[in-house]
């Protein structure tokens, strides 16, 4: 029983494409389509032979490579006439295979990730195969080159970083605001505000009024005194 299960597993493994999952899409109509028209495929290896069988590489008759750049891609195809299917094995991973049919349309096999081989490929209705194209997003055998990150040149000055303003702390509701102490204003070595009088002798307003006699009155009194003295002296001489 274990041997039977192992045999079934081996048959299933051989029936599946190597490495990748396969999807089949029907392309309707008898018209021709290139790999670039069928998807995001920039390169195409086309074998323009009906029901191809054998090993093919660039430079062989009826092999068309687009773009026409040197490539060492090579593929071996086995055609099964009884059911008009093909098996293939390639030296580089294949991303898609297009089998051109007739009035019944064509088949596009896509693989994600790519595969080195697959079996049982055919056109709708298992009619004759007009030609086979192997499609790639990049040239077979090449790894896509990542886009380099631009590096600033020596002449370019680095951008200045704008300093982040420091937020002003907001007092919480529980904290009471501090009272501001007034700053004294200097005024001839004296603090501002209403000056406090210096203690000392207060003016005697009661007696000061008597001493403050006008100079004219004093002069008249002195003249009157001199006149009286002169009169008394003349009177004694008589």
Secondary structure, DSSP 4 states (H G I P E B T S, - for coil): -HHHHHHHHHHHHHHSPSSSEEEEEEE-SS----HHHHSS--EEEEE-STT--EEEETTSTTEEEES------EEEEEEETTTTEEEEEEEEEEEEEEEE-STT-EEEEEEEEEEEEEEEE--GGG----EEEEEESS-TTPPPPPPPPP---SSSPPPPPPPPPPPPPPPPSSSPPPPPPPPPPEETTEESSSPPPPP-PPP-HHHHHHH---HHHHHHHHHHHHHHHHHHHHHHH-
